[in-house]
Amino acid sequence: MASNGVRDTVVPQEKKSLILNAFVEMCSGHQSPGLWRHPKDQSANFNDIDHWVNLAKLLESAKFHGIFIADVLGYLDSAARNLGHTEQPKDDNRYEVAEEYMQVMYKLFESSWRDDAVVKDAEKGMFSVPDRIREINHVGKFYNVPGPHICQPSPQRTPLLMQAGTSKAGKTFAAQHAEAVFVAGHSPSVVAANIAEIREMASSQFGRDSQSIKFLAMFCPVLGKTESEAKEKYDDYIQYGSTEGALALFGGWTGIDLAKYGDDEELRHVESNAIRSAVEAWSKSSPGVDKWTKHTIARHISVGGLGATPVGTPAQIADEMQRRVDEADIDGFNMPYAIFPSSFEDIVQMLVPELQSRGMFWDDYAVPGGTYRENFYKRKGQNVTLPEHVASAYRWKAGVDKDEHSIPS
């Protein structure tokens, strides 16, 4: 109510149509260590092509945006060391390497083949015009790449760029390069500040539309037709969780080895700021936990990993998703499974219809048969990066002589 007694006009914000990705890996269990042993779980069949074809068909039937297939440099042992990289690179160093890597990729994807390099002239026997293809001749601190790109560009040229990591260097990298950023946290407050900071940096430092970067939260719902059914499912799942596996994952994700702490040691009182901060984040989403030990952490990770694992009906889960959108400015969700493929089947059959009924998710692709980027931005013809994205400066456009187009250094 305004001071003059006239009721203020409230302009409702446009409801976001969520971006939904499945989050998987070529392994059993993935974000739910130990649950591959569940009688219904089929995640151990990842070497079977039908495993992936059936998943793609299931998700496409619900109009999911995509499947994010994760990868790692090595595997983790019980002491939480990444055995493929026992000495983790310093944060600034790895992003310095990544920065040059992106330059190489932009040069290959955008500058090596001109937009009109491929002509497919059957009469002349000319698939592409040689003068419209060139070597990139990149010479840098970490990479020496002569080029050219070994094949013609895809319709998207540079693939849609997804990034994870919210360290100081990670935020700067995301603000410049990312089109989507994966965030993880059991409560919206854990990720809200990071999202706001990256959006502000993207706008002020790199001239980007801050809303063009989409933030996807890790989210592994356990669904039931009733609340009690959902809780029964969770109780069934958690009994298969692996404490050792969960702690190894925690160490690999955070760089924190919990093996040196006692089984009953309260982690809110240890000297490590990193551990106390991690536990504090969990405490906000689970205020009823009396004591936080490494086994408490392992239990939280065992179903759904470092992301949220809400348990409830489709309506309750949709409410929780909307809360995260409202409180943290999240644009969508990266969704792992508890058990495969049942978790995705529950999402498709129960949750997606609830989201659609609320206007939180589309009924069909914005661009049926279109590229990932077209549907990501819901713009027909938006195959390449947006004009203000750094990759656009590398683009070798049709009609421009190669001597006239200098590759950014």
N, C-alpha and C positions, 0 to 999 in steps of 0.2 A: 504494500500500500504506500503510495507516494505521500509526501508531507501535506499536500493540498487536499488530501482525502480522495483523490482519484486513483482507482486501482491501476497499478502498473500493468502494461501489456507484456506478457511473457512470450517471447518468440521461441518456440520449440526448436531444438537442434535436429537436423536431419539424422535419422537413425542410420548408423553404419550398416552396410551389407558386409558381413564378415568374409574374410579370406580364410579358407580351410585347407590345410595341407595334412596329409598323413606323414608321420615321421617314423622311418624304419631304417634298418641296416642289414647288411648281409651277415646275419648272425642269429643265434637263438636267444630269446629273452630281451635283447636290446636294453631298454630303459627299466626293465623289471627283472632284475637278476634272480635266477632260480625258478621263475614261473614257467620256463620251458618244460618243466617236469609235470605240469598240470595235465590231467588226462585229456582235456579238450585242446590243449595248445598244439599248434602245428608249425611254430616258428622255426623248428629245426629242419624243415623242408626247404630252406632257402636256396638250395642248389637245384631245385626243380623249377623249370621255367613256368609251369602251371601255377606255382606259388605266386609269382608276380603277375601273370596274366589275369588270374582270377581276382587278385587284389585290385588291379587297374580297372577291371570291369565293374567290380562292386562300387568303387569310389566314383567312377564315371557315372554310374546310375544315379548317384546322389549329387552329381555336379560339383564334386570336389575340385579345387583349383589344381592340385598336383600332388605328387608323392616326392618327398625329400628323402633321398637315400644317403644316409650319412656314411662317412669313412673315417678311418684313423690311421696314424702312422705306425702304430704298434699295438701290442696287447698289454694288459695290466696284470700284475701279479698280486698276491695277497698283501704285499707291503705297499701297494698303491703306486708302484713305479711303472711308468710307461716304458716297457722293455724295448720298444722300437726307438726310443729317444730318452735314455736314462738321464741325460743332462738336458733339461728343457731350456730352450733359448730364452734369453731375457726378453721381456715384453717389447721394449723399444726396438730391439734388434729384429725380432720376428716381424714386426710391422714395417720396419725398414725394408726387409726382404719382400714382404707382401706388396709394398708400395711399388717397388720396381717390377715385380711380377705383373701387377696390373697394367703398368705401362707397356710391357711386352705383349700382354693379351690384347690391349686396345689396338696396338700397332698391327697385330696379326689379324684381328677380327674386323677392324675398321679401315686400316690404311693400306693393307696389302693388295686387296682386290677392289677395283673401282666398282661403283654401284652397277654399271652397265658392262662389266667385264665379260659376263656370260651372254653369248648371243645365240648359241645352238643353231647355227646356220648349216643345215644339212647339205644344201646345194654346194656350198663352198668347202664343206668338210671342216668347218671351223666351230669348235665348241666354245672357245673363249678367245678374246683378242689379247695377244701377248703383251702389247704396249699398255694394257690396262691392268697388268699384274706386275708387282715389283717386290723385291726383297726389302725387308725393313732394316736390316743391318744394325740391329741394336747392340751397342757395346756399353755395358754398365758395370757397376760394382759387383753384382752377383750373377748376372746373366750376360752371355754373348750369343745372340740369336741372329743369324743372317736372314732367315726367311727364304722365300715367301711362305705364306700360309699354304699348306699342302693341298687344300681343297677349296672350292668356292664357299663363300659364307652361307650360313643358314639364313632363313628369313629374319631371324632376330639379330644376326651378326653377333654382337656381344650377348651371351646368355643372360637371363635375368639374374642379377647379382644379389646373393644372400650372404649375410654375415652374422657371426655370433661372437660375442666378447664385449664386455662393457668396462674394461680397464680404461685408463685415461687415453692411452694410445689407441685402444680399440674403438672408443667413441669418436675420435678424430677420423679414423679410417672409415668408419661407418658413415659419418656425416658427409664425407666426400664421395664415397664409392657405392654404398649399399642402396639397393632398391627395397630390400626387405631385411629386417634385423630380427633374429631370434632372441627372445629374452626368456629367462626362467626365474620363477619365484613362487612360493606358496601363497603369497598375498599380494594384492595390487600395489601396496605401499612400497614393496621391495623393488619394483621395476619402474614406478611412476617417475621418479626423479631422473633416472637414466634416460628414459624416453624423452622427457622434456628437454634435457640437456642436449641430446643428439639432434633433436629437431631445431633447437635454437642455433647450434653450431652450423648445421646444414644451411640455414638461411643467412646467418651473419658472416660466416667465413667462406662459404662456397657458392653463394648466390642461388641456392636451390629452393624450390617450394618445399617447405618443411613437411607438408602433408603428402608429398609424393613418396616419402619414405614410409613404408608400412611395417608395423611392429607386430610380430606373431609370438604369442606366449605359449610355452609348452604347457599342455593341458591334457590330462589323461583321465577322463570321467569313467566312473563305474556306474552303469545305468541299470535300473530296474523299473518295472511297471509300477511298483510301489516302493516306498522308502525302505521297508523291511526287506523286500526282495533285493534291493541294491546293497544293503548292508550285509545280507547273507552272502552275496557274491564276493564282496570285499573280504569278508572273513574267510571264505573259501580260498581266495587267491593268496592272501597274505601268509597262509600256513606253508606255502611252497617257496617263500622268499628266502634268498641266500644272504645271510649276514656277511660272510666273507666277500661274496661278490659285490654286495652293496657298498662295503667299505672300500673295496678296490676301486669301484667306480667313483666314489666320493673323492678319493685321493687323486685319481686321474683328472677329474673335472676341476678340482680346486687347488691341487698341489699340496694338500694337507694330509699327512699320514697320521691316522688315529690309532695305529697299532701300539704306540708307546703309552697310551692312556689305559688306566685300569677299567675293568668291566663295569664297575659301579661308580666311577669317578664322574662328578658333576662338571660338565664341560662349560657351564656358564661362569665357572670360577677359575679357569685355567689362564695362564699368562698370555696365550696366543690371541691377539686381537682378531685375527682372521677367523678362528674357530668361534670366538664369542659372537662375532658379527653374524656368522652363518646360523648359529643356534638362535640368536635373537630374532632373526628373520622367520625361522620356523615357529618360534614361540608366539609370534603375532597371529599366525594362522591356527595354532593349536594351543590356546591359552590354558587348557585343562591338564597339560602334562606337568606332573610334579617335579620330575627329575630328568635332565637331559644327559644321557650317557651315549657312548658310541653305538650301543645297541638300539637306543631310541632313534638315533639318526638312521641307522641301517633299516629299521622298520619303516621309517618315512620314505626312504629311497626305494624300498623293495617293490613298490607298485607305483610306477610312473616317474621314477627318477627325481631330479631336482625341481621339476615342475609341479603344478597343482594336481591333486588327485581327489576331486570332489566326488562324493558318493550320494546318489539320490535319484529321483524321478527325472524324466526329461524336462519338466517344468522347473524343478529345482536347479538342475544343471544349467538351463538357459538363463535363469535368474543370475547365477554365479558368473556366467559369461558376460552378461550385460553389465554387471557390477564392475568387472575388470575393464570393460570398455569405458564406462563412465568415470571410474576413479583413476585409471592409469593411461587413458588415451590409446588403448590397444586397438589394432585394426583387424586382428584375426588370431588364429590358433594353429600351432604346430602340434599334431596330436599323435603321440605314441600309443602303443597298445599295452594292456595288462596281459592278456592272452590273445594269440593270433589264430584265426581271424575274428574270433567272437567279439572282441572289443570294437572292431570296425563295423561288424554287422549290427551291433547294438546302436552305434552312432548313426548309421545309415537308416536303420529301421525305426528307431525311437527318437533320437535327438534331432536329426535334420528336419523331419516334419514339424517338430515343435518350433524350431528356429524359423522355418518358412512361414508358419502361421503367425509369427510375431513380426514378420518383415525384417528379420535379422539375417536372412540368407536367401539368395536368389532361387527361382524355380528352374532356371535354365542358364546356360552360359550366355554372357553378354555378347560374345562373338562365337556362335557355334562353329566348331571346326577351326577356330582361330588359334593363334599361338598363345603360349603361356602369358607373355607380356600384354597382348591385346586383352585377354580376360583379366589379368591382374589389375590393369588400369581401366578396364571396361570401355576401351576405345577401339573401334574397328580401324585397322590400319596402323595402330601404334605397335609396330613390330620391333623397332629399334629403341634405344634409350631416349629419354626425354631430352629436348634441346638444351636444357641447362645442365645436364649431366656431363661430367668430365669426358666421358667417352665420345660425346658428339663432336668434340674438337678434333678428333682423330679421323673422322669420317671422310673417305675419298669419294666425293660425289660425282655423279655422272656428268660428263662433258668437261671436266677439269683435267688439264694436262698434268702428268705426274711431276713435271718440273715446276708447276704452279702451286702444287699442294705440298707444303712442307709438313713432315711428320713432327708433331710436338716432341720435345726432348724431356 
